[in-house]
Amino acid sequence: MVTSDMKFVVIFGFLTAVYLVDSKFQAPTVQVYSHLPAKFGEPNMLICHVSQFHPPDITIQLFKNGEELTKANETDLSFGKNWHFYLTKHAEFMPMRDDKYFCRVTHASSPPRNIDWEANM
């Protein structure tokens, strides 16, 4: 027996597939920042916010001195009315004077990009 919920899922899936086939790639906008004003030696949160991209297949990685931060958390993938997606990844960190932090974003619209975190201290 086919329910109305099943019909909705099938129709939604079909419309999404048609939209994705007709869509063009949109490169992501990337912002890398800390939750609090940065102070060397004090705990903080490193945040990489990626928005306005399409299609939704994307990889976000956070790095400290070239090593990936493995305890990073990622939000659920979300989208706006225009079907452009956004996603945020974050990790606790303690900035020190010589540390280099960056976010690597891999998306089909362009080669992988590294965006540095600027401490502004």
MOPAC internal coordinates of N, CA, C and O (Angstrom, degrees):
PM7 1SCF
backbone

  N    0.0000 0     0.00 0     0.00 0    0    0    0
  C    1.4399 1     0.00 0     0.00 0    1    0    0
  C    1.5309 1   109.55 1     0.00 0    2    1    0
  O    1.2310 1   119.95 1   -49.89 1    3    2    1
  N    1.3002 1   117.69 1   130.11 1    3    2    1
  C    1.4587 1   123.37 1  -179.76 1    5    3    2
  C    1.5227 1   108.89 1   -93.45 1    6    5    3
  O    1.2310 1   121.19 1   -57.38 1    7    6    5
  N    1.3319 1   115.32 1   122.62 1    7    6    5
  C    1.4638 1   119.94 1  -179.52 1    9    7    6
  C    1.5233 1   110.19 1   -94.20 1   10    9    7
  O    1.2310 1   120.80 1   -12.13 1   11   10    9
  N    1.3127 1   116.07 1   167.87 1   11   10    9
  C    1.4684 1   119.60 1   178.41 1   13   11   10
  C    1.5297 1   110.34 1   -66.18 1   14   13   11
  O    1.2310 1   120.22 1   148.11 1   15   14   13
  N    1.3417 1   117.19 1   -31.89 1   15   14   13
  C    1.4682 1   119.99 1   176.55 1   17   15   14
  C    1.5261 1   110.87 1   -63.56 1   18   17   15
  O    1.2310 1   120.66 1   138.83 1   19   18   17
  N    1.3258 1   116.35 1   -41.17 1   19   18   17
  C    1.4657 1   120.35 1   178.92 1   21   19   18
  C    1.5230 1   110.98 1   -64.68 1   22   21   19
  O    1.2310 1   120.49 1   139.49 1   23   22   21
  N    1.3135 1   116.67 1   -40.51 1   23   22   21
  C    1.4654 1   120.93 1   178.03 1   25   23   22
  C    1.5234 1   110.09 1   -61.75 1   26   25   23
  O    1.2310 1   120.42 1   136.53 1   27   26   25
  N    1.3337 1   116.80 1   -43.47 1   27   26   25
  C    1.4565 1   120.98 1   179.95 1   29   27   26
  C    1.5297 1   110.56 1   -60.67 1   30   29   27
  O    1.2310 1   120.51 1   134.68 1   31   30   29
  N    1.3333 1   116.63 1   -45.32 1   31   30   29
  C    1.4636 1   120.66 1  -179.16 1   33   31   30
  C    1.5267 1   110.57 1   -61.83 1   34   33   31
  O    1.2310 1   119.91 1   135.75 1   35   34   33
  N    1.3124 1   117.78 1   -44.25 1   35   34   33
  C    1.4601 1   121.82 1  -179.99 1   37   35   34
  C    1.5302 1   110.63 1   -64.54 1   38   37   35
  O    1.2310 1   120.16 1   133.67 1   39   38   37
  N    1.3194 1   117.30 1   -46.33 1   39   38   37
  C    1.4736 1   120.39 1   179.82 1   41   39   38
  C    1.5161 1   110.51 1   -65.41 1   42   41   39
  O    1.2310 1   119.91 1   136.27 1   43   42   41
  N    1.3406 1   117.77 1   -43.73 1   43   42   41
  C    1.4607 1   121.26 1   179.08 1   45   43   42
  C    1.5309 1   110.04 1   -61.16 1   46   45   43
  O    1.2310 1   120.17 1   135.53 1   47   46   45
  N    1.3272 1   117.28 1   -44.47 1   47   46   45
  C    1.4673 1   121.44 1   179.09 1   49   47   46
  C    1.5184 1   111.45 1   -61.68 1   50   49   47
  O    1.2310 1   120.27 1   137.25 1   51   50   49
  N    1.3283 1   117.08 1   -42.75 1   51   50   49
  C    1.4576 1   120.77 1   179.18 1   53   51   50
  C    1.5196 1   110.97 1   -63.52 1   54   53   51
  O    1.2310 1   120.28 1   132.62 1   55   54   53
  N    1.3386 1   117.06 1   -47.38 1   55   54   53
  C    1.4677 1   120.47 1  -179.74 1   57   55   54
  C    1.5234 1   111.57 1   -63.82 1   58   57   55
  O    1.2310 1   120.38 1   142.03 1   59   58   57
  N    1.3185 1   116.87 1   -37.97 1   59   58   57
  C    1.4633 1   120.43 1   177.32 1   61   59   58
  C    1.5225 1   110.54 1   -64.22 1   62   61   59
  O    1.2310 1   120.40 1   136.38 1   63   62   61
  N    1.3288 1   116.85 1   -43.62 1   63   62   61
  C    1.4636 1   120.45 1   179.46 1   65   63   62
  C    1.5179 1   111.01 1   -63.20 1   66   65   63
  O    1.2310 1   119.90 1   136.47 1   67   66   65
  N    1.3106 1   117.79 1   -43.53 1   67   66   65
  C    1.4673 1   121.34 1   178.32 1   69   67   66
  C    1.5176 1   109.71 1   -62.14 1   70   69   67
  O    1.2310 1   120.16 1   135.64 1   71   70   69
  N    1.3132 1   117.30 1   -44.36 1   71   70   69
  C    1.4678 1   120.98 1   179.99 1   73   71   70
  C    1.5219 1   110.86 1   -62.22 1   74   73   71
  O    1.2310 1   120.14 1   136.00 1   75   74   73
  N    1.3361 1   117.34 1   -44.00 1   75   74   73
  C    1.4568 1   120.44 1  -178.46 1   77   75   74
  C    1.5264 1   111.95 1   -65.69 1   78   77   75
  O    1.2310 1   120.01 1   142.99 1   79   78   77
  N    1.3081 1   117.59 1   -37.01 1   79   78   77
  C    1.4574 1   120.48 1   178.67 1   81   79   78
  C    1.5279 1   110.24 1   -65.12 1   82   81   79
  O    1.2310 1   120.38 1   141.21 1   83   82   81
  N    1.3309 1   116.87 1   -38.79 1   83   82   81
  C    1.4553 1   121.18 1  -178.71 1   85   83   82
  C    1.5237 1   113.50 1   -83.30 1   86   85   83
  O    1.2310 1   119.81 1   168.59 1   87   86   85
  N    1.3167 1   117.97 1   -11.41 1   87   86   85
  C    1.4577 1   121.23 1  -175.60 1   89   87   86
  C    1.5144 1   111.49 1   -78.70 1   90   89   87
  O    1.2310 1   121.57 1   -25.44 1   91   90   89
  N    1.3155 1   114.60 1   154.56 1   91   90   89
  C    1.4574 1   120.96 1   173.54 1   93   91   90
  C    1.5102 1   108.07 1  -103.21 1   94   93   91
  O    1.2310 1   121.51 1   -20.10 1   95   94   93
  N    1.3186 1   114.71 1   159.90 1   95   94   93
  C    1.4516 1   119.55 1   177.38 1   97   95   94
  C    1.5184 1   109.93 1   -70.08 1   98   97   95
  O    1.2310 1   120.74 1   -40.81 1   99   98   97
  N    1.3121 1   116.19 1   139.19 1   99   98   97
  C    1.4574 1   122.99 1   174.36 1  101   99   98
  C    1.5239 1   107.24 1  -124.08 1  102  101   99
  O    1.2310 1   120.82 1   -62.64 1  103  102  101
  N    1.3294 1   116.04 1   117.36 1  103  102  101
  C    1.4640 1   120.48 1  -179.72 1  105  103  102
  C    1.5278 1   110.42 1   -66.61 1  106  105  103
  O    1.2310 1   120.23 1   -35.28 1  107  106  105
  N    1.3341 1   117.17 1   144.72 1  107  106  105
  C    1.4590 1   120.14 1  -178.16 1  109  107  106
  C    1.5301 1   113.12 1   -75.10 1  110  109  107
  O    1.2310 1   121.74 1   -28.83 1  111  110  109
  N    1.3155 1   114.28 1   151.17 1  111  110  109
  C    1.4602 1   122.20 1   167.79 1  113  111  110
  C    1.5213 1   105.58 1   -94.19 1  114  113  111
  O    1.2310 1   120.17 1   -47.33 1  115  114  113
  N    1.3385 1   117.28 1   132.67 1  115  114  113
  C    1.4615 1   120.90 1  -174.33 1  117  115  114
  C    1.5259 1   110.16 1  -123.53 1  118  117  115
  O    1.2310 1   121.09 1   -47.62 1  119  118  117
  N    1.3240 1   115.53 1   132.38 1  119  118  117
  C    1.4633 1   122.30 1   175.39 1  121  119  118
  C    1.5260 1   108.09 1  -126.48 1  122  121  119
  O    1.2310 1   120.52 1   -49.31 1  123  122  121
  N    1.3393 1   116.61 1   130.69 1  123  122  121
  C    1.4636 1   121.71 1   177.81 1  125  123  122
  C    1.5257 1   107.24 1  -121.15 1  126  125  123
  O    1.2310 1   120.98 1   -55.36 1  127  126  125
  N    1.3293 1   115.72 1   124.64 1  127  126  125
  C    1.4607 1   119.47 1  -176.32 1  129  127  126
  C    1.5266 1   109.58 1  -155.49 1  130  129  127
  O    1.2310 1   120.74 1    -9.73 1  131  130  129
  N    1.3268 1   116.19 1   170.27 1  131  130  129
  C    1.4581 1   120.97 1   175.89 1  133  131  130
  C    1.5256 1   108.69 1  -104.98 1  134  133  131
  O    1.2310 1   121.37 1   -26.99 1  135  134  133
  N    1.3161 1   114.98 1   153.01 1  135  134  133
  C    1.4684 1   120.44 1  -178.45 1  137  135  134
  C    1.5280 1   111.20 1   -64.68 1  138  137  135
  O    1.2310 1   120.96 1   135.33 1  139  138  137
  N    1.3139 1   115.77 1   -44.67 1  139  138  137
  C    1.4611 1   121.62 1   179.40 1  141  139  138
  C    1.5265 1   109.24 1  -110.19 1  142  141  139
  O    1.2310 1   119.54 1   -20.23 1  143  142  141
  N    1.3262 1   118.49 1   159.77 1  143  142  141
  C    1.4687 1   118.85 1   171.91 1  145  143  142
  C    1.5361 1   108.29 1   -55.18 1  146  145  143
  O    1.2310 1   120.67 1   -48.14 1  147  146  145
  N    1.3138 1   116.33 1   131.86 1  147  146  145
  C    1.4623 1   121.41 1  -172.82 1  149  147  146
  C    1.5227 1   112.03 1   -72.74 1  150  149  147
  O    1.2310 1   121.59 1   -42.12 1  151  150  149
  N    1.3324 1   114.55 1   137.88 1  151  150  149
  C    1.4605 1   122.89 1   173.49 1  153  151  150
  C    1.5207 1   106.35 1  -138.33 1  154  153  151
  O    1.2310 1   120.64 1   -52.96 1  155  154  153
  N    1.3343 1   116.37 1   127.04 1  155  154  153
  C    1.4579 1   120.14 1  -179.94 1  157  155  154
  C    1.5287 1   110.75 1   -56.84 1  158  157  155
  O    1.2310 1   121.24 1   -45.96 1  159  158  157
  N    1.3388 1   115.24 1   134.04 1  159  158  157
  C    1.4488 1   121.38 1   176.87 1  161  159  158
  C    1.5195 1   115.07 1    81.81 1  162  161  159
  O    1.2310 1   119.89 1  -175.54 1  163  162  161
  N    1.3341 1   117.82 1     4.46 1  163  162  161
  C    1.4629 1   120.34 1   178.86 1  165  163  162
  C    1.5344 1   110.39 1  -115.09 1  166  165  163
  O    1.2310 1   120.01 1   -43.39 1  167  166  165
  N    1.3388 1   117.58 1   136.61 1  167  166  165
  C    1.4711 1   120.77 1  -179.04 1  169  167  166
  C    1.5324 1   111.44 1   -59.91 1  170  169  167
  O    1.2310 1   121.52 1   -33.59 1  171  170  169
  N    1.3213 1   114.69 1   146.41 1  171  170  169
  C    1.4541 1   121.34 1  -178.14 1  173  171  170
  C    1.5305 1   107.97 1  -155.16 1  174  173  171
  O    1.2310 1   120.41 1     5.12 1  175  174  173
  N    1.3052 1   116.83 1  -174.88 1  175  174  173
  C    1.4672 1   122.61 1   177.28 1  177  175  174
  C    1.5219 1   107.81 1  -126.34 1  178  177  175
  O    1.2310 1   120.35 1   -57.26 1  179  178  177
  N    1.3358 1   116.94 1   122.74 1  179  178  177
  C    1.4612 1   122.75 1   175.25 1  181  179  178
  C    1.5206 1   107.55 1   -88.87 1  182  181  179
  O    1.2310 1   120.61 1   -50.33 1  183  182  181
  N    1.3362 1   116.45 1   129.67 1  183  182  181
  C    1.4650 1   121.62 1  -174.15 1  185  183  182
  C    1.5249 1   109.92 1  -126.00 1  186  185  183
  O    1.2310 1   120.73 1   -45.92 1  187  186  185
  N    1.3215 1   116.22 1   134.08 1  187  186  185
  C    1.4641 1   122.22 1   173.24 1  189  187  186
  C    1.5246 1   106.86 1  -122.35 1  190  189  187
  O    1.2310 1   121.18 1   -70.14 1  191  190  189
  N    1.3271 1   115.34 1   109.86 1  191  190  189
  C    1.4636 1   121.33 1  -179.06 1  193  191  190
  C    1.5262 1   108.47 1  -105.14 1  194  193  191
  O    1.2310 1   121.08 1   -56.48 1  195  194  193
  N    1.3213 1   115.55 1   123.52 1  195  194  193
  C    1.4672 1   122.18 1  -177.01 1  197  195  194
  C    1.5263 1   107.35 1  -118.71 1  198  197  195
  O    1.2310 1   120.70 1   -52.01 1  199  198  197
  N    1.3427 1   116.27 1   127.99 1  199  198  197
  C    1.4672 1   119.50 1  -174.45 1  201  199  198
  C    1.5229 1   111.48 1  -141.75 1  202  201  199
  O    1.2310 1   121.89 1   -11.01 1  203  202  201
  N    1.3246 1   113.99 1   168.99 1  203  202  201
  C    1.4669 1   123.60 1   174.37 1  205  203  202
  C    1.5255 1   113.76 1    59.39 1  206  205  203
  O    1.2310 1   120.06 1  -142.92 1  207  206  205
  N    1.3461 1   117.49 1    37.08 1  207  206  205
  C    1.4682 1   119.53 1   179.94 1  209  207  206
  C    1.5188 1   111.14 1  -112.95 1  210  209  207
  O    1.2310 1   121.95 1   -22.19 1  211  210  209
  N    1.3147 1   113.87 1   157.81 1  211  210  209
  C    1.4592 1   122.14 1   177.65 1  213  211  210
  C    1.5174 1   107.54 1  -158.84 1  214  213  211
  O    1.2310 1   117.94 1   -42.53 1  215  214  213
  N    1.2859 1   121.52 1   137.47 1  215  214  213
  C    1.4557 1   130.17 1    -1.06 1  217  215  214
  C    1.5348 1   111.26 1   -72.60 1  218  217  215
  O    1.2310 1   120.28 1    -3.62 1  219  218  217
  N    1.3325 1   117.08 1   176.38 1  219  218  217
  C    1.4543 1   120.38 1  -172.51 1  221  219  218
  C    1.5228 1   116.12 1   -75.33 1  222  221  219
  O    1.2310 1   119.17 1   170.70 1  223  222  221
  N    1.3222 1   119.18 1    -9.30 1  223  222  221
  C    1.4688 1   121.13 1  -179.91 1  225  223  222
  C    1.5187 1   109.27 1   -69.72 1  226  225  223
  O    1.2310 1   120.55 1   -65.52 1  227  226  225
  N    1.3341 1   116.56 1   114.48 1  227  226  225
  C    1.4584 1   121.50 1  -176.18 1  229  227  226
  C    1.5202 1   108.79 1  -154.41 1  230  229  227
  O    1.2310 1   120.76 1   -29.33 1  231  230  229
  N    1.3346 1   116.15 1   150.67 1  231  230  229
  C    1.4572 1   122.06 1   175.05 1  233  231  230
  C    1.5127 1   108.23 1  -125.98 1  234  233  231
  O    1.2310 1   120.77 1   -49.48 1  235  234  233
  N    1.3208 1   116.12 1   130.52 1  235  234  233
  C    1.4590 1   122.45 1   177.95 1  237  235  234
  C    1.5263 1   107.39 1  -120.71 1  238  237  235
  O    1.2310 1   120.88 1   -50.29 1  239  238  237
  N    1.3403 1   115.92 1   129.71 1  239  238  237
  C    1.4550 1   121.18 1   178.24 1  241  239  238
  C    1.5260 1   109.07 1  -131.18 1  242  241  239
  O    1.2310 1   120.54 1   -36.40 1  243  242  241
  N    1.3280 1   116.57 1   143.60 1  243  242  241
  C    1.4555 1   122.30 1   175.74 1  245  243  242
  C    1.5246 1   108.86 1  -109.70 1  246  245  243
  O    1.2310 1   120.65 1   -41.07 1  247  246  245
  N    1.3390 1   116.36 1   138.93 1  247  246  245
  C    1.4603 1   121.27 1  -175.90 1  249  247  246
  C    1.5201 1   111.78 1  -130.07 1  250  249  247
  O    1.2310 1   121.28 1   -33.16 1  251  250  249
  N    1.3208 1   115.15 1   146.84 1  251  250  249
  C    1.4613 1   123.42 1   170.49 1  253  251  250
  C    1.5222 1   106.82 1  -124.35 1  254  253  251
  O    1.2310 1   120.55 1   -60.76 1  255  254  253
  N    1.3180 1   116.56 1   119.24 1  255  254  253
  C    1.4665 1   122.08 1   179.10 1  257  255  254
  C    1.5312 1   112.15 1    50.69 1  258  257  255
  O    1.2310 1   120.42 1  -140.20 1  259  258  257
  N    1.3249 1   116.80 1    39.80 1  259  258  257
  C    1.4605 1   122.27 1   176.89 1  261  259  258
  C    1.5162 1   115.30 1    84.61 1  262  261  259
  O    1.2310 1   119.37 1   173.38 1  263  262  261
  N    1.3266 1   118.81 1    -6.62 1  263  262  261
  C    1.4681 1   122.85 1   179.08 1  265  263  262
  C    1.5266 1   109.06 1  -103.14 1  266  265  263
  O    1.2310 1   120.81 1   -47.40 1  267  266  265
  N    1.3274 1   116.06 1   132.60 1  267  266  265
  C    1.4668 1   119.26 1  -179.20 1  269  267  266
  C    1.5249 1   111.33 1   -67.70 1  270  269  267
  O    1.2310 1   120.91 1   -42.40 1  271  270  269
  N    1.3271 1   115.87 1   137.60 1  271  270  269
  C    1.4631 1   122.01 1   174.36 1  273  271  270
  C    1.5259 1   107.50 1   -80.04 1  274  273  271
  O    1.2310 1   120.43 1   -70.42 1  275  274  273
  N    1.3071 1   116.79 1   109.58 1  275  274  273
  C    1.4670 1   121.01 1  -172.19 1  277  275  274
  C    1.5223 1   113.61 1   -82.91 1  278  277  275
  O    1.2310 1   119.84 1   165.06 1  279  278  277
  N    1.3308 1   117.91 1   -14.94 1  279  278  277
  C    1.4657 1   120.24 1  -179.05 1  281  279  278
  C    1.5276 1   111.50 1   -97.89 1  282  281  279
  O    1.2310 1   120.37 1  -150.54 1  283  282  281
  N    1.3201 1   116.89 1    29.46 1  283  282  281
  C    1.4653 1   121.66 1   178.95 1  285  283  282
  C    1.5300 1   110.07 1   -81.34 1  286  285  283
  O    1.2310 1   121.14 1   -31.03 1  287  286  285
  N    1.3107 1   115.42 1   148.97 1  287  286  285
  C    1.4670 1   122.14 1   177.79 1  289  287  286
  C    1.5222 1   109.42 1  -115.27 1  290  289  287
  O    1.2310 1   121.11 1   -29.26 1  291  290  289
  N    1.3197 1   115.48 1   150.74 1  291  290  289
  C    1.4619 1   120.96 1  -178.06 1  293  291  290
  C    1.5234 1   109.24 1  -126.00 1  294  293  291
  O    1.2310 1   120.53 1   -39.51 1  295  294  293
  N    1.3240 1   116.58 1   140.49 1  295  294  293
  C    1.4572 1   120.77 1   176.24 1  297  295  294
  C    1.5281 1   109.52 1   -74.32 1  298  297  295
  O    1.2310 1   120.63 1    -7.60 1  299  298  297
  N    1.3078 1   116.39 1   172.40 1  299  298  297
  C    1.4584 1   120.69 1   172.69 1  301  299  298
  C    1.5178 1   108.99 1   -73.49 1  302  301  299
  O    1.2310 1   120.58 1   -33.76 1  303  302  301
  N    1.3029 1   116.49 1   146.24 1  303  302  301
  C    1.4552 1   122.22 1   176.85 1  305  303  302
  C    1.5309 1   109.22 1   -65.27 1  306  305  303
  O    1.2310 1   120.69 1   -48.23 1  307  306  305
  N    1.3303 1   116.29 1   131.77 1  307  306  305
  C    1.4641 1   121.20 1   179.74 1  309  307  306
  C    1.5219 1   109.23 1  -129.28 1  310  309  307
  O    1.2310 1   121.20 1   -16.39 1  311  310  309
  N    1.3265 1   115.32 1   163.61 1  311  310  309
  C    1.4647 1   118.93 1   178.49 1  313  311  310
  C    1.5189 1   110.29 1  -144.51 1  314  313  311
  O    1.2310 1   121.77 1   -21.71 1  315  314  313
  N    1.3421 1   114.21 1   158.29 1  315  314  313
  C    1.4574 1   120.97 1   177.75 1  317  315  314
  C    1.5135 1   110.90 1   -99.73 1  318  317  315
  O    1.2310 1   121.05 1     5.41 1  319  318  317
  N    1.3136 1   115.59 1  -174.59 1  319  318  317
  C    1.4619 1   121.52 1  -177.89 1  321  319  318
  C    1.5273 1   112.85 1   -60.18 1  322  321  319
  O    1.2310 1   120.57 1   150.61 1  323  322  321
  N    1.3207 1   116.51 1   -29.39 1  323  322  321
  C    1.4663 1   120.32 1  -178.18 1  325  323  322
  C    1.5341 1   113.08 1   -87.51 1  326  325  323
  O    1.2310 1   120.12 1  -171.56 1  327  326  325
  N    1.3249 1   117.38 1     8.44 1  327  326  325
  C    1.4577 1   124.30 1  -179.64 1  329  327  326
  C    1.5145 1   112.54 1    66.08 1  330  329  327
  O    1.2310 1   119.92 1  -159.55 1  331  330  329
  N    1.3182 1   117.76 1    20.45 1  331  330  329
  C    1.4564 1   120.35 1   170.02 1  333  331  330
  C    1.5164 1   106.52 1   -88.92 1  334  333  331
  O    1.2310 1   121.19 1   -41.54 1  335  334  333
  N    1.3158 1   115.32 1   138.46 1  335  334  333
  C    1.4517 1   121.34 1  -171.49 1  337  335  334
  C    1.5273 1   111.91 1   -99.21 1  338  337  335
  O    1.2310 1   121.08 1   -17.23 1  339  338  337
  N    1.3482 1   115.54 1   162.77 1  339  338  337
  C    1.4514 1   120.69 1   172.50 1  341  339  338
  C    1.5221 1   109.41 1  -146.91 1  342  341  339
  O    1.2310 1   121.70 1   -27.32 1  343  342  341
  N    1.3408 1   114.35 1   152.68 1  343  342  341
  C    1.4538 1   121.51 1  -173.11 1  345  343  342
  C    1.5285 1   107.65 1  -157.01 1  346  345  343
  O    1.2310 1   120.35 1   -34.07 1  347  346  345
  N    1.3205 1   116.94 1   145.93 1  347  346  345
  C    1.4584 1   121.19 1   179.43 1  349  347  346
  C    1.5202 1   109.68 1  -130.07 1  350  349  347
  O    1.2310 1   121.26 1   -42.17 1  351  350  349
  N    1.3322 1   115.19 1   137.83 1  351  350  349
  C    1.4664 1   121.31 1   174.40 1  353  351  350
  C    1.5162 1   107.01 1  -122.51 1  354  353  351
  O    1.2310 1   120.46 1   -38.81 1  355  354  353
  N    1.3375 1   116.72 1   141.19 1  355  354  353
  C    1.4576 1   120.25 1  -177.95 1  357  355  354
  C    1.5271 1   110.61 1  -146.65 1  358  357  355
  O    1.2310 1   121.70 1   -24.58 1  359  358  357
  N    1.3442 1   114.36 1   155.42 1  359  358  357
  C    1.4625 1   120.66 1   178.50 1  361  359  358
  C    1.5172 1   109.07 1  -151.27 1  362  361  359
  O    1.2310 1   121.39 1   -34.10 1  363  362  361
  N    1.3272 1   114.94 1   145.90 1  363  362  361
  C    1.4583 1   118.85 1   173.13 1  365  363  362
  C    1.5252 1   108.45 1   -68.80 1  366  365  363
  O    1.2310 1   121.00 1   -36.74 1  367  366  365
  N    1.3350 1   115.69 1   143.26 1  367  366  365
  C    1.4598 1   119.69 1   176.98 1  369  367  366
  C    1.5144 1   109.76 1  -154.53 1  370  369  367
  O    1.2310 1   121.28 1   -18.44 1  371  370  369
  N    1.3441 1   115.16 1   161.56 1  371  370  369
  C    1.4481 1   120.97 1   176.22 1  373  371  370
  C    1.5302 1   106.81 1  -127.86 1  374  373  371
  O    1.2310 1   120.72 1   -80.98 1  375  374  373
  N    1.3185 1   116.22 1    99.02 1  375  374  373
  C    1.4646 1   118.52 1  -176.63 1  377  375  374
  C    1.5314 1   112.41 1   -65.13 1  378  377  375
  O    1.2310 1   121.48 1   -43.64 1  379  378  377
  N    1.3115 1   114.77 1   136.36 1  379  378  377
  C    1.4640 1   122.02 1   173.91 1  381  379  378
  C    1.5275 1   107.08 1  -121.43 1  382  381  379
  O    1.2310 1   120.60 1   -19.38 1  383  382  381
  N    1.3133 1   116.47 1   160.62 1  383  382  381
  C    1.4585 1   122.19 1  -170.59 1  385  383  382
  C    1.5361 1   114.48 1   -51.00 1  386  385  383
  O    1.2310 1   118.84 1   135.90 1  387  386  385
  N    1.3111 1   119.81 1   -44.10 1  387  386  385
  C    1.4694 1   121.24 1  -174.01 1  389  387  386
  C    1.5303 1   114.14 1   -97.77 1  390  389  387
  O    1.2310 1   119.76 1  -177.42 1  391  390  389
  N    1.3121 1   118.06 1     2.58 1  391  390  389
  C    1.4620 1   120.72 1  -179.70 1  393  391  390
  C    1.5237 1   111.11 1   -74.85 1  394  393  391
  O    1.2310 1   121.27 1   -36.30 1  395  394  393
  N    1.3269 1   115.17 1   143.70 1  395  394  393
  C    1.4663 1   122.48 1   176.40 1  397  395  394
  C    1.5278 1   107.96 1  -118.93 1  398  397  395
  O    1.2310 1   121.05 1   -56.25 1  399  398  397
  N    1.3283 1   115.59 1   123.75 1  399  398  397
  C    1.4632 1   121.58 1   179.32 1  401  399  398
  C    1.5238 1   109.38 1  -116.00 1  402  401  399
  O    1.2310 1   121.14 1   -37.82 1  403  402  401
  N    1.3365 1   115.43 1   142.18 1  403  402  401
  C    1.4633 1   119.17 1   174.51 1  405  403  402
  C    1.5099 1   110.55 1  -153.10 1  406  405  403
  O    1.2310 1   121.86 1   -16.57 1  407  406  405
  N    1.3209 1   114.05 1   163.43 1  407  406  405
  C    1.4556 1   123.04 1   177.23 1  409  407  406
  C    1.5274 1   107.56 1  -113.31 1  410  409  407
  O    1.2310 1   120.18 1   -49.17 1  411  410  409
  N    1.3209 1   117.26 1   130.83 1  411  410  409
  C    1.4727 1   122.13 1   175.93 1  413  411  410
  C    1.5207 1   107.97 1  -107.02 1  414  413  411
  O    1.2310 1   121.25 1   -54.00 1  415  414  413
  N    1.3278 1   115.21 1   126.00 1  415  414  413
  C    1.4613 1   121.56 1   179.56 1  417  415  414
  C    1.5304 1   108.36 1  -116.76 1  418  417  415
  O    1.2310 1   121.12 1   -55.41 1  419  418  417
  N    1.3164 1   115.47 1   124.59 1  419  418  417
  C    1.4628 1   121.83 1   178.35 1  421  419  418
  C    1.5241 1   108.03 1  -115.81 1  422  421  419
  O    1.2310 1   121.18 1   -61.45 1  423  422  421
  N    1.3433 1   115.36 1   118.55 1  423  422  421
  C    1.4652 1   121.86 1  -177.68 1  425  423  422
  C    1.5275 1   107.73 1  -143.96 1  426  425  423
  O    1.2310 1   120.36 1   -29.50 1  427  426  425
  N    1.3093 1   116.92 1   150.50 1  427  426  425
  C    1.4686 1   122.27 1  -176.16 1  429  427  426
  C    1.5309 1   113.23 1   -63.35 1  430  429  427
  O    1.2310 1   119.85 1   163.46 1  431  430  429
  N    1.3221 1   117.89 1   -16.54 1  431  430  429
  C    1.4679 1   120.82 1  -176.64 1  433  431  430
  C    1.5220 1   113.43 1   -76.69 1  434  433  431
  O    1.2310 1   119.99 1   163.83 1  435  434  433
  N    1.3444 1   117.63 1   -16.17 1  435  434  433
  C    1.4660 1   120.17 1  -176.36 1  437  435  434
  C    1.5229 1   109.51 1  -164.08 1  438  437  435
  O    1.2310 1   120.30 1   -12.79 1  439  438  437
  N    1.3462 1   117.03 1   167.21 1  439  438  437
  C    1.4706 1   118.72 1   174.99 1  441  439  438
  C    1.5316 1   110.10 1   -62.63 1  442  441  439
  O    1.2310 1   119.47 1   -18.93 1  443  442  441
  N    1.3378 1   118.62 1   161.07 1  443  442  441
  C    1.4656 1   120.30 1   177.55 1  445  443  442
  C    1.5374 1   110.63 1   -54.50 1  446  445  443
  O    1.2310 1   121.39 1   -40.13 1  447  446  445
  N    1.3397 1   114.94 1   139.87 1  447  446  445
  C    1.4701 1   120.57 1  -179.28 1  449  447  446
  C    1.5161 1   109.55 1  -120.37 1  450  449  447
  O    1.2310 1   120.70 1   -41.33 1  451  450  449
  N    1.3286 1   116.26 1   138.67 1  451  450  449
  C    1.4573 1   122.82 1   173.20 1  453  451  450
  C    1.5159 1   107.74 1  -105.70 1  454  453  451
  O    1.2310 1   120.63 1   -53.61 1  455  454  453
  N    1.3255 1   116.40 1   126.39 1  455  454  453
  C    1.4575 1   121.69 1   179.06 1  457  455  454
  C    1.5168 1   107.29 1  -118.80 1  458  457  455
  O    1.2310 1   120.89 1   -61.23 1  459  458  457
  N    1.3305 1   115.89 1   118.77 1  459  458  457
  C    1.4704 1   121.39 1  -176.66 1  461  459  458
  C    1.5099 1   111.96 1   -74.82 1  462  461  459
  O    1.2310 1   121.36 1   -31.79 1  463  462  461
  N    1.3363 1   115.00 1   148.21 1  463  462  461
  C    1.4495 1   121.78 1   169.39 1  465  463  462
  C    1.5152 1   107.18 1   -87.11 1  466  465  463
  O    1.2310 1   120.22 1   -52.74 1  467  466  465
  N    1.3050 1   117.18 1   127.26 1  467  466  465
  C    1.4567 1   122.57 1   178.34 1  469  467  466
  C    1.5239 1   107.89 1   -98.57 1  470  469  467
  O    1.2310 1   120.77 1   -61.53 1  471  470  469
  N    1.3353 1   116.13 1   118.47 1  471  470  469
  C    1.4540 1   120.70 1  -175.34 1  473  471  470
  C    1.5182 1   113.14 1   -68.94 1  474  473  471
  O    1.2310 1   119.32 1   147.95 1  475  474  473
  N    1.3275 1   118.90 1   -32.05 1  475  474  473
  C    1.4771 1   123.01 1  -178.86 1  477  475  474
  C    1.5261 1   111.97 1    52.54 1  478  477  475
  O    1.2310 1   120.98 1  -137.60 1  479  478  477
  N    1.3141 1   115.73 1    42.40 1  479  478  477
  C    1.4699 1   119.24 1   177.88 1  481  479  478
  C    1.5080 1   109.46 1  -113.40 1  482  481  479
  O    1.2310 1   120.10 1   180.00 1  483  482  481

